[in-house]
Structures are given as structure tokens and as C-alpha cells.
Amino acid sequence: MRYHHVSYEKLAAFCIKVFEGYGFSSDQSRKITDVLLDADLCGRLRQNIRSW
């Protein structure tokens, strides 16, 4: 598998759009994204953003 470097800002913007597409408000989407990306950067998720 090949890895691609994506900036935090680009990944966050993408995640927010995905969550909004599922019907979450922009504020909810931002909060969900913040929690998931922060946990991923700390290595605290088993099913992290990289496994999507």
C-alpha cells in the first residue's frame, strides 16, 4: 500500500464535508473532525483516519 502525505488542513476540510454530507451541521462536523484527527495524531484510535 502506498501512503500519501496530506496536510492537516486539507484532511480536516475533507472530513468536514463528508460529515456534512451525512447530515451533520457544520459545527457538529467540525467538532467530530477535531476529535477524530486529534486522536489519530496522538495514536489513540484503533480504526483511525488512515484506515478509511
Secondary structure as the mmCIF struct_conf table of DSSP 4:
data_model
#
loop_
_struct_conf.conf_type_id
_struct_conf.id
_struct_conf.beg_label_comp_id
_struct_conf.beg_label_asym_id
_struct_conf.beg_label_seq_id
_struct_conf.end_label_comp_id
_struct_conf.end_label_asym_id
_struct_conf.end_label_seq_id
HELX_RH_AL_P HELX_RH_AL_P1 TYR A 8 GLY A 21
TURN_TY1_P TURN_TY1_P1 TYR A 22 GLY A 23
HELX_RH_AL_P HELX_RH_AL_P2 SER A 26 CYS A 42
TURN_TY1_P TURN_TY1_P2 GLY A 43 GLY A 43
BEND BEND1 ARG A 46 GLN A 47
HELX_RH_3T_P HELX_RH_3T_P1 ILE A 49 SER A 51
#
